[in-house]
């Protein structure tokens, strides 16, 4: 079990090193495409029938926040609003 955990850590560090070795413009382009794709699919699922609307939008923001400060600030606002939600009130039986 320890060997598997160490292998995962090695792969993660290799991926992180390769990610940091990419030029900033390429990294940002990759993050933009993936992040906005997830947000767009999440927003489309609001209109189209399908589950997982908010998780995709939040995941897209999380990915964008890896490279962009504005997305990090927006993600902080989403987290603050999420803490205000009380699930007991949302699903209260009447």
Biopython code that builds the backbone (N, CA, C, O; Angstrom):
import numpy as np
from Bio.PDB.StructureBuilder import StructureBuilder

atoms = [
    (1, "UNK", "N", (0.824, -1.186, 0.000)),
    (1, "UNK", "CA", (0.000, 0.000, 0.000)),
    (1, "UNK", "C", (0.871, 1.254, 0.000)),
    (1, "UNK", "O", (0.566, 2.222, -0.697)),
    (2, "UNK", "N", (1.936, 1.241, 0.765)),
    (2, "UNK", "CA", (2.843, 2.388, 0.818)),
    (2, "UNK", "C", (3.528, 2.611, -0.527)),
    (2, "UNK", "O", (3.775, 3.747, -0.932)),
    (3, "UNK", "N", (3.831, 1.503, -1.216)),
    (3, "UNK", "CA", (4.482, 1.627, -2.521)),
    (3, "UNK", "C", (3.555, 2.308, -3.516)),
    (3, "UNK", "O", (3.999, 3.136, -4.312)),
    (4, "UNK", "N", (2.281, 1.969, -3.478)),
    (4, "UNK", "CA", (1.301, 2.593, -4.366)),
    (4, "UNK", "C", (1.164, 4.080, -4.076)),
    (4, "UNK", "O", (1.049, 4.894, -4.993)),
    (5, "UNK", "N", (1.175, 4.427, -2.793)),
    (5, "UNK", "CA", (1.069, 5.834, -2.404)),
    (5, "UNK", "C", (2.291, 6.620, -2.862)),
    (5, "UNK", "O", (2.165, 7.752, -3.329)),
    (6, "UNK", "N", (3.463, 6.028, -2.731)),
    (6, "UNK", "CA", (4.681, 6.699, -3.182)),
    (6, "UNK", "C", (4.689, 6.857, -4.701)),
    (6, "UNK", "O", (5.161, 7.869, -5.220)),
    (7, "UNK", "N", (4.171, 5.866, -5.408)),
    (7, "UNK", "CA", (4.101, 5.953, -6.869)),
    (7, "UNK", "C", (3.180, 7.092, -7.300)),
    (7, "UNK", "O", (3.472, 7.819, -8.249)),
    (8, "UNK", "N", (2.062, 7.234, -6.587)),
    (8, "UNK", "CA", (1.129, 8.321, -6.889)),
    (8, "UNK", "C", (1.798, 9.667, -6.630)),
    (8, "UNK", "O", (1.642, 10.599, -7.419)),
    (9, "UNK", "N", (2.532, 9.773, -5.544)),
    (9, "UNK", "CA", (3.236, 11.035, -5.231)),
    (9, "UNK", "C", (4.282, 11.363, -6.285)),
    (9, "UNK", "O", (4.449, 12.526, -6.653)),
    (10, "UNK", "N", (4.991, 10.342, -6.776)),
    (10, "UNK", "CA", (5.994, 10.569, -7.825)),
    (10, "UNK", "C", (5.337, 11.058, -9.102)),
    (10, "UNK", "O", (5.824, 11.990, -9.744)),
    (11, "UNK", "N", (4.209, 10.415, -9.476)),
    (11, "UNK", "CA", (3.510, 10.831, -10.687)),
    (11, "UNK", "C", (2.983, 12.253, -10.550)),
    (11, "UNK", "O", (3.030, 13.030, -11.503)),
    (12, "UNK", "N", (2.480, 12.595, -9.362)),
    (12, "UNK", "CA", (1.960, 13.938, -9.131)),
    (12, "UNK", "C", (3.073, 14.973, -9.229)),
    (12, "UNK", "O", (2.879, 16.038, -9.815)),
    (13, "UNK", "N", (4.229, 14.672, -8.663)),
    (13, "UNK", "CA", (5.336, 15.631, -8.732)),
    (13, "UNK", "C", (5.869, 15.763, -10.154)),
    (13, "UNK", "O", (6.271, 16.851, -10.566)),
    (14, "UNK", "N", (5.873, 14.653, -10.913)),
    (14, "UNK", "CA", (6.295, 14.739, -12.313)),
    (14, "UNK", "C", (5.314, 15.570, -13.130)),
    (14, "UNK", "O", (5.721, 16.377, -13.965)),
    (15, "UNK", "N", (4.023, 15.372, -12.887)),
    (15, "UNK", "CA", (3.022, 16.163, -13.598)),
    (15, "UNK", "C", (3.149, 17.640, -13.242)),
    (15, "UNK", "O", (3.079, 18.500, -14.120)),
    (16, "UNK", "N", (3.336, 17.936, -11.954)),
    (16, "UNK", "CA", (3.467, 19.332, -11.526)),
    (16, "UNK", "C", (4.698, 19.981, -12.145)),
    (16, "UNK", "O", (4.650, 21.143, -12.551)),
    (17, "UNK", "N", (5.787, 19.248, -12.219)),
    (17, "UNK", "CA", (7.004, 19.798, -12.825)),
    (17, "UNK", "C", (6.798, 20.042, -14.320)),
    (17, "UNK", "O", (7.239, 21.062, -14.848)),
    (18, "UNK", "N", (6.134, 19.118, -14.997)),
    (18, "UNK", "CA", (5.877, 19.299, -16.424)),
    (18, "UNK", "C", (4.913, 20.460, -16.657)),
    (18, "UNK", "O", (5.055, 21.200, -17.630)),
    (19, "UNK", "N", (3.933, 20.620, -15.769)),
    (19, "UNK", "CA", (2.979, 21.721, -15.881)),
    (19, "UNK", "C", (3.684, 23.068, -15.712)),
    (19, "UNK", "O", (3.431, 24.010, -16.463)),
    (20, "UNK", "N", (4.565, 23.147, -14.723)),
    (20, "UNK", "CA", (5.302, 24.401, -14.489)),
    (20, "UNK", "C", (6.291, 24.683, -15.605)),
    (20, "UNK", "O", (6.643, 25.841, -15.829)),
    (21, "UNK", "N", (6.749, 23.664, -16.309)),
    (21, "UNK", "CA", (7.714, 23.854, -17.388)),
    (21, "UNK", "C", (7.063, 24.433, -18.645)),
    (21, "UNK", "O", (7.750, 24.983, -19.505)),
    (22, "UNK", "N", (5.739, 24.308, -18.751)),
    (22, "UNK", "CA", (5.044, 24.875, -19.907)),
    (22, "UNK", "C", (5.105, 26.405, -19.855)),
    (22, "UNK", "O", (5.091, 26.993, -18.774)),
    (23, "UNK", "N", (5.172, 27.037, -21.011)),
    (23, "UNK", "CA", (5.107, 28.506, -21.025)),
    (23, "UNK", "C", (3.767, 28.992, -20.462)),
    (23, "UNK", "O", (2.746, 28.315, -20.585)),
    (24, "UNK", "N", (3.792, 30.156, -19.853)),
    (24, "UNK", "CA", (2.601, 30.691, -19.190)),
    (24, "UNK", "C", (1.431, 30.844, -20.153)),
    (24, "UNK", "O", (0.293, 30.545, -19.790)),
    (25, "UNK", "N", (1.688, 31.300, -21.358)),
    (25, "UNK", "CA", (0.596, 31.496, -22.316)),
    (25, "UNK", "C", (-0.098, 30.178, -22.655)),
    (25, "UNK", "O", (-1.322, 30.139, -22.775)),
    (26, "UNK", "N", (0.655, 29.123, -22.806)),
    (26, "UNK", "CA", (0.064, 27.809, -23.115)),
    (26, "UNK", "C", (-0.723, 27.293, -21.920)),
    (26, "UNK", "O", (-1.825, 26.769, -22.078)),
    (27, "UNK", "N", (-0.153, 27.440, -20.714)),
    (27, "UNK", "CA", (-0.857, 27.005, -19.499)),
    (27, "UNK", "C", (-2.192, 27.727, -19.368)),
    (27, "UNK", "O", (-3.220, 27.102, -19.111)),
    (28, "UNK", "N", (-2.171, 29.036, -19.546)),
    (28, "UNK", "CA", (-3.395, 29.822, -19.402)),
    (28, "UNK", "C", (-4.420, 29.453, -20.473)),
    (28, "UNK", "O", (-5.619, 29.420, -20.197)),
    (29, "UNK", "N", (-3.964, 29.180, -21.676)),
    (29, "UNK", "CA", (-4.888, 28.787, -22.740)),
    (29, "UNK", "C", (-5.551, 27.455, -22.414)),
    (29, "UNK", "O", (-6.757, 27.299, -22.605)),
    (30, "UNK", "N", (-4.779, 26.504, -21.929)),
    (30, "UNK", "CA", (-5.323, 25.193, -21.550)),
    (30, "UNK", "C", (-6.355, 25.358, -20.437)),
    (30, "UNK", "O", (-7.440, 24.779, -20.492)),
    (31, "UNK", "N", (-6.005, 26.152, -19.431)),
    (31, "UNK", "CA", (-6.917, 26.368, -18.304)),
    (31, "UNK", "C", (-8.181, 27.087, -18.768)),
    (31, "UNK", "O", (-9.281, 26.738, -18.340)),
    (32, "UNK", "N", (-8.036, 28.092, -19.645)),
    (32, "UNK", "CA", (-9.208, 28.811, -20.168)),
    (32, "UNK", "C", (-10.156, 27.880, -20.913)),
    (32, "UNK", "O", (-11.367, 27.915, -20.697)),
    (33, "UNK", "N", (-9.609, 27.059, -21.782)),
    (33, "UNK", "CA", (-10.453, 26.169, -22.586)),
    (33, "UNK", "C", (-11.184, 25.167, -21.697)),
    (33, "UNK", "O", (-12.394, 24.986, -21.831)),
    (34, "UNK", "N", (-10.469, 24.525, -20.804)),
    (34, "UNK", "CA", (-11.099, 23.518, -19.937)),
    (34, "UNK", "C", (-12.096, 24.170, -18.978)),
    (34, "UNK", "O", (-13.212, 23.678, -18.812)),
    (35, "UNK", "N", (-11.697, 25.269, -18.352)),
    (35, "UNK", "CA", (-12.574, 25.934, -17.384)),
    (35, "UNK", "C", (-13.848, 26.458, -18.004)),
    (35, "UNK", "O", (-14.938, 26.215, -17.485)),
    (36, "UNK", "N", (-13.726, 27.185, -19.125)),
    (36, "UNK", "CA", (-14.918, 27.733, -19.756)),
    (36, "UNK", "C", (-15.778, 26.648, -20.399)),
    (36, "UNK", "O", (-16.994, 26.814, -20.502)),
    (37, "UNK", "N", (-15.180, 25.556, -20.827)),
    (37, "UNK", "CA", (-15.970, 24.438, -21.346)),
    (37, "UNK", "C", (-16.842, 23.849, -20.249)),
    (37, "UNK", "O", (-18.023, 23.581, -20.469)),
    (38, "UNK", "N", (-16.270, 23.649, -19.073)),
    (38, "UNK", "CA", (-17.053, 23.108, -17.957)),
    (38, "UNK", "C", (-18.153, 24.066, -17.534)),
    (38, "UNK", "O", (-19.271, 23.634, -17.255)),
    (39, "UNK", "N", (-17.857, 25.358, -17.482)),
    (39, "UNK", "CA", (-18.872, 26.339, -17.106)),
    (39, "UNK", "C", (-19.983, 26.380, -18.149)),
    (39, "UNK", "O", (-21.160, 26.442, -17.794)),
    (40, "UNK", "N", (-19.627, 26.345, -19.422)),
    (40, "UNK", "CA", (-20.628, 26.378, -20.492)),
    (40, "UNK", "C", (-21.526, 25.146, -20.444)),
    (40, "UNK", "O", (-22.745, 25.263, -20.569)),
    (41, "UNK", "N", (-20.943, 23.983, -20.265)),
    (41, "UNK", "CA", (-21.746, 22.757, -20.176)),
    (41, "UNK", "C", (-22.656, 22.822, -18.952)),
    (41, "UNK", "O", (-23.823, 22.434, -19.024)),
    (42, "UNK", "N", (-22.132, 23.306, -17.837)),
    (42, "UNK", "CA", (-22.952, 23.440, -16.635)),
    (42, "UNK", "C", (-24.119, 24.383, -16.838)),
    (42, "UNK", "O", (-25.232, 24.104, -16.392)),
    (43, "UNK", "N", (-23.867, 25.510, -17.515)),
    (43, "UNK", "CA", (-24.952, 26.463, -17.774)),
    (43, "UNK", "C", (-25.953, 25.921, -18.797)),
    (43, "UNK", "O", (-27.148, 26.202, -18.704)),
    (44, "UNK", "N", (-25.476, 25.155, -19.759)),
    (44, "UNK", "CA", (-26.397, 24.538, -20.717)),
    (44, "UNK", "C", (-27.307, 23.514, -20.038)),
    (44, "UNK", "O", (-28.456, 23.338, -20.442)),
    (45, "UNK", "N", (-26.802, 22.851, -19.026)),
    (45, "UNK", "CA", (-27.609, 21.859, -18.316)),
    (45, "UNK", "C", (-28.704, 22.504, -17.470)),
    (45, "UNK", "O", (-29.613, 21.817, -17.004)),
    (46, "UNK", "N", (-28.624, 23.826, -17.268)),
    (46, "UNK", "CA", (-29.715, 24.518, -16.592)),
    (46, "UNK", "C", (-30.938, 24.492, -17.500)),
    (46, "UNK", "O", (-32.059, 24.282, -17.038)),
    (47, "UNK", "N", (-30.715, 24.708, -18.796)),
    (47, "UNK", "CA", (-31.805, 24.758, -19.762)),
    (47, "UNK", "C", (-32.164, 23.357, -20.258)),
    (47, "UNK", "O", (-33.341, 23.001, -20.328)),
    (48, "UNK", "N", (-31.156, 22.571, -20.598)),
    (48, "UNK", "CA", (-31.375, 21.228, -21.107)),
    (48, "UNK", "C", (-31.611, 20.263, -19.952)),
    (48, "UNK", "O", (-31.143, 20.506, -18.839)),
    (49, "UNK", "N", (-32.327, 19.177, -20.201)),
    (49, "UNK", "CA", (-32.524, 18.212, -19.118)),
    (49, "UNK", "C", (-31.226, 17.464, -18.812)),
    (49, "UNK", "O", (-30.597, 16.897, -19.705)),
    (50, "UNK", "N", (-30.850, 17.471, -17.573)),
    (50, "UNK", "CA", (-29.644, 16.754, -17.171)),
    (50, "UNK", "C", (-29.220, 17.151, -15.771)),
    (50, "UNK", "O", (-29.538, 18.246, -15.308)),
    (51, "UNK", "N", (-28.519, 16.283, -15.110)),
    (51, "UNK", "CA", (-28.069, 16.573, -13.747)),
    (51, "UNK", "C", (-26.723, 17.303, -13.738)),
    (51, "UNK", "O", (-26.163, 17.618, -14.788)),
    (52, "UNK", "N", (-26.236, 17.554, -12.569)),
    (52, "UNK", "CA", (-24.885, 18.065, -12.332)),
    (52, "UNK", "C", (-24.654, 19.459, -12.898)),
    (52, "UNK", "O", (-23.619, 19.703, -13.519)),
    (53, "UNK", "N", (-25.578, 20.361, -12.701)),
    (53, "UNK", "CA", (-25.419, 21.722, -13.197)),
    (53, "UNK", "C", (-24.389, 22.490, -12.387)),
    (53, "UNK", "O", (-23.366, 22.910, -12.926)),
    (54, "UNK", "N", (-24.644, 22.677, -11.105)),
    (54, "UNK", "CA", (-23.753, 23.485, -10.280)),
    (54, "UNK", "C", (-22.368, 22.878, -10.084)),
    (54, "UNK", "O", (-21.387, 23.622, -10.099)),
    (55, "UNK", "N", (-22.239, 21.576, -9.903)),
    (55, "UNK", "CA", (-20.874, 21.046, -9.749)),
    (55, "UNK", "C", (-19.977, 21.338, -10.941)),
    (55, "UNK", "O", (-18.785, 21.587, -10.765)),
    (56, "UNK", "N", (-20.526, 21.311, -12.153)),
    (56, "UNK", "CA", (-19.702, 21.611, -13.324)),
    (56, "UNK", "C", (-19.289, 23.078, -13.351)),
    (56, "UNK", "O", (-18.154, 23.394, -13.709)),
    (57, "UNK", "N", (-20.184, 23.964, -12.983)),
    (57, "UNK", "CA", (-19.863, 25.390, -12.955)),
    (57, "UNK", "C", (-18.794, 25.656, -11.899)),
    (57, "UNK", "O", (-17.839, 26.391, -12.151)),
    (58, "UNK", "N", (-18.950, 25.069, -10.737)),
    (58, "UNK", "CA", (-17.975, 25.278, -9.652)),
    (58, "UNK", "C", (-16.632, 24.649, -10.013)),
    (58, "UNK", "O", (-15.586, 25.229, -9.723)),
    (59, "UNK", "N", (-16.645, 23.478, -10.638)),
    (59, "UNK", "CA", (-15.402, 22.852, -11.070)),
    (59, "UNK", "C", (-14.693, 23.710, -12.118)),
    (59, "UNK", "O", (-13.470, 23.846, -12.088)),
    (60, "UNK", "N", (-15.457, 24.285, -13.038)),
    (60, "UNK", "CA", (-14.873, 25.187, -14.026)),
    (60, "UNK", "C", (-14.237, 26.401, -13.377)),
    (60, "UNK", "O", (-13.152, 26.821, -13.778)),
    (61, "UNK", "N", (-14.905, 26.973, -12.372)),
    (61, "UNK", "CA", (-14.330, 28.107, -11.640)),
    (61, "UNK", "C", (-13.068, 27.694, -10.899)),
    (61, "UNK", "O", (-12.091, 28.443, -10.858)),
    (62, "UNK", "N", (-13.090, 26.495, -10.310)),
    (62, "UNK", "CA", (-11.914, 26.005, -9.588)),
    (62, "UNK", "C", (-10.718, 25.878, -10.535)),
    (62, "UNK", "O", (-9.602, 26.270, -10.194)),
    (63, "UNK", "N", (-10.959, 25.334, -11.709)),
    (63, "UNK", "CA", (-9.866, 25.171, -12.680)),
    (63, "UNK", "C", (-9.357, 26.532, -13.144)),
    (63, "UNK", "O", (-8.149, 26.731, -13.268)),
    (64, "UNK", "N", (-10.266, 27.466, -13.401)),
    (64, "UNK", "CA", (-9.842, 28.804, -13.801)),
    (64, "UNK", "C", (-9.074, 29.504, -12.684)),
    (64, "UNK", "O", (-8.161, 30.286, -12.950)),
    (65, "UNK", "N", (-9.445, 29.224, -11.433)),
    (65, "UNK", "CA", (-8.778, 29.859, -10.290)),
    (65, "UNK", "C", (-7.338, 29.387, -10.121)),
    (65, "UNK", "O", (-6.564, 30.019, -9.402)),
    (66, "UNK", "N", (-6.969, 28.292, -10.770)),
    (66, "UNK", "CA", (-5.580, 27.834, -10.697)),
    (66, "UNK", "C", (-4.621, 28.821, -11.351)),
    (66, "UNK", "O", (-3.459, 28.913, -10.955)),
    (67, "UNK", "N", (-5.103, 29.562, -12.356)),
    (67, "UNK", "CA", (-4.234, 30.465, -13.112)),
    (67, "UNK", "C", (-4.651, 31.932, -13.061)),
    (67, "UNK", "O", (-3.836, 32.810, -13.345)),
    (68, "UNK", "N", (-5.906, 32.215, -12.704)),
    (68, "UNK", "CA", (-6.409, 33.582, -12.789)),
    (68, "UNK", "C", (-6.907, 34.070, -11.436)),
    (68, "UNK", "O", (-7.663, 33.382, -10.750)),
    (69, "UNK", "N", (-6.464, 35.283, -11.060)),
    (69, "UNK", "CA", (-6.854, 35.861, -9.771)),
    (69, "UNK", "C", (-8.334, 36.219, -9.740)),
    (69, "UNK", "O", (-8.979, 36.065, -8.702)),
    (70, "UNK", "N", (-8.887, 36.693, -10.858)),
    (70, "UNK", "CA", (-10.299, 37.068, -10.885)),
    (70, "UNK", "C", (-11.192, 35.857, -10.638)),
    (70, "UNK", "O", (-12.231, 35.976, -9.988)),
    (71, "UNK", "N", (-10.794, 34.691, -11.152)),
    (71, "UNK", "CA", (-11.584, 33.478, -10.930)),
    (71, "UNK", "C", (-11.462, 33.018, -9.476)),
    (71, "UNK", "O", (-12.405, 32.465, -8.911)),
    (72, "UNK", "N", (-10.295, 33.251, -8.880)),
    (72, "UNK", "CA", (-10.105, 32.901, -7.475)),
    (72, "UNK", "C", (-11.010, 33.754, -6.582)),
    (72, "UNK", "O", (-11.609, 33.247, -5.633)),
    (73, "UNK", "N", (-11.104, 35.049, -6.891)),
    (73, "UNK", "CA", (-11.994, 35.922, -6.118)),
    (73, "UNK", "C", (-13.455, 35.511, -6.300)),
    (73, "UNK", "O", (-14.227, 35.518, -5.341)),
    (74, "UNK", "N", (-13.831, 35.155, -7.521)),
    (74, "UNK", "CA", (-15.202, 34.722, -7.782)),
    (74, "UNK", "C", (-15.505, 33.410, -7.062)),
    (74, "UNK", "O", (-16.606, 33.224, -6.544)),
    (75, "UNK", "N", (-14.534, 32.507, -7.029)),
    (75, "UNK", "CA", (-14.713, 31.238, -6.321)),
    (75, "UNK", "C", (-14.875, 31.478, -4.822)),
    (75, "UNK", "O", (-15.657, 30.790, -4.164)),
    (76, "UNK", "N", (-14.140, 32.453, -4.279)),
    (76, "UNK", "CA", (-14.310, 32.801, -2.865)),
    (76, "UNK", "C", (-15.720, 33.314, -2.589)),
    (76, "UNK", "O", (-16.308, 32.993, -1.556)),
    (77, "UNK", "N", (-16.265, 34.111, -3.509)),
    (77, "UNK", "CA", (-17.637, 34.598, -3.346)),
    (77, "UNK", "C", (-18.640, 33.444, -3.400)),
    (77, "UNK", "O", (-19.600, 33.417, -2.630)),
    (78, "UNK", "N", (-18.421, 32.505, -4.295)),
    (78, "UNK", "CA", (-19.310, 31.349, -4.410)),
    (78, "UNK", "C", (-19.249, 30.515, -3.129)),
    (78, "UNK", "O", (-20.276, 30.036, -2.648)),
    (79, "UNK", "N", (-18.050, 30.343, -2.582)),
    (79, "UNK", "CA", (-17.914, 29.591, -1.328)),
    (79, "UNK", "C", (-18.642, 30.296, -0.191)),
    (79, "UNK", "O", (-19.308, 29.651, 0.619)),
    (80, "UNK", "N", (-18.516, 31.626, -0.130)),
    (80, "UNK", "CA", (-19.186, 32.380, 0.934)),
    (80, "UNK", "C", (-20.700, 32.258, 0.810)),
    (80, "UNK", "O", (-21.392, 32.100, 1.816)),
    (81, "UNK", "N", (-21.220, 32.328, -0.411)),
    (81, "UNK", "CA", (-22.656, 32.172, -0.607)),
    (81, "UNK", "C", (-23.100, 30.736, -0.304)),
    (81, "UNK", "O", (-24.197, 30.516, 0.208)),
    (82, "UNK", "N", (-22.252, 29.776, -0.618)),
    (82, "UNK", "CA", (-22.579, 28.381, -0.343)),
    (82, "UNK", "C", (-22.664, 28.077, 1.140)),
    (82, "UNK", "O", (-23.439, 27.219, 1.563)),
    (83, "UNK", "N", (-21.864, 28.783, 1.927)),
    (83, "UNK", "CA", (-21.910, 28.570, 3.379)),
    (83, "UNK", "C", (-23.200, 29.102, 3.988)),
    (83, "UNK", "O", (-23.616, 28.658, 5.058)),
    (84, "UNK", "N", (-23.832, 30.052, 3.306)),
    (84, "UNK", "CA", (-25.076, 30.630, 3.818)),
    (84, "UNK", "C", (-26.274, 29.717, 3.583)),
    (84, "UNK", "O", (-27.301, 29.863, 4.246)),
    (85, "UNK", "N", (-26.156, 28.786, 2.654)),
    (85, "UNK", "CA", (-27.274, 27.917, 2.300)),
    (85, "UNK", "C", (-27.452, 26.845, 3.374)),
    (85, "UNK", "O", (-26.498, 26.173, 3.767)),
    (86, "UNK", "N", (-28.662, 26.704, 3.826)),
    (86, "UNK", "CA", (-28.994, 25.677, 4.811)),
    (86, "UNK", "C", (-29.826, 24.604, 4.111)),
    (86, "UNK", "O", (-30.984, 24.850, 3.776)),
    (87, "UNK", "N", (-29.250, 23.402, 3.883)),
    (87, "UNK", "CA", (-29.982, 22.371, 3.148)),
    (87, "UNK", "C", (-31.274, 21.939, 3.833)),
    (87, "UNK", "O", (-32.191, 21.448, 3.174)),
    (88, "UNK", "N", (-31.353, 22.118, 5.137)),
    (88, "UNK", "CA", (-32.582, 21.735, 5.841)),
    (88, "UNK", "C", (-33.736, 22.631, 5.425)),
    (88, "UNK", "O", (-34.883, 22.187, 5.390)),
    (89, "UNK", "N", (-33.445, 23.894, 5.107)),
    (89, "UNK", "CA", (-34.500, 24.795, 4.662)),
    (89, "UNK", "C", (-34.855, 24.566, 3.202)),
    (89, "UNK", "O", (-35.998, 24.779, 2.796)),
    (90, "UNK", "N", (-33.880, 24.134, 2.411)),
    (90, "UNK", "CA", (-34.148, 23.886, 0.991)),
    (90, "UNK", "C", (-35.095, 22.722, 0.778)),
    (90, "UNK", "O", (-35.984, 22.783, -0.071)),
    (91, "UNK", "N", (-34.907, 21.670, 1.543)),
    (91, "UNK", "CA", (-35.685, 20.444, 1.353)),
    (91, "UNK", "C", (-36.710, 20.229, 2.462)),
    (91, "UNK", "O", (-37.026, 19.096, 2.825)),
    (92, "UNK", "N", (-37.213, 21.318, 2.984)),
    (92, "UNK", "CA", (-38.181, 21.242, 4.070)),
    (92, "UNK", "C", (-39.530, 20.781, 3.525)),
    (92, "UNK", "O", (-40.029, 21.322, 2.538)),
    (93, "UNK", "N", (-40.108, 19.785, 4.174)),
    (93, "UNK", "CA", (-41.408, 19.276, 3.757)),
    (93, "UNK", "C", (-42.486, 20.186, 4.344)),
    (93, "UNK", "O", (-42.401, 20.628, 5.490)),
    (94, "UNK", "N", (-43.477, 20.443, 3.538)),
    (94, "UNK", "CA", (-44.555, 21.316, 4.008)),
    (94, "UNK", "C", (-45.829, 20.567, 4.170)),
    (94, "UNK", "O", (-46.842, 21.149, 4.559)),
]
sb = StructureBuilder()
sb.init_structure("model")
sb.init_model(0)
sb.init_chain("A")
sb.init_seg("    ")
for serial, (resi, resn, name, xyz) in enumerate(atoms, 1):
    if name == "N":
        sb.init_residue(resn, " ", resi, " ")
    sb.init_atom(name, np.array(xyz, "f"), 0.0, 1.0, " ", f" {name:<3s}", serial, name[0])
structure = sb.get_structure()
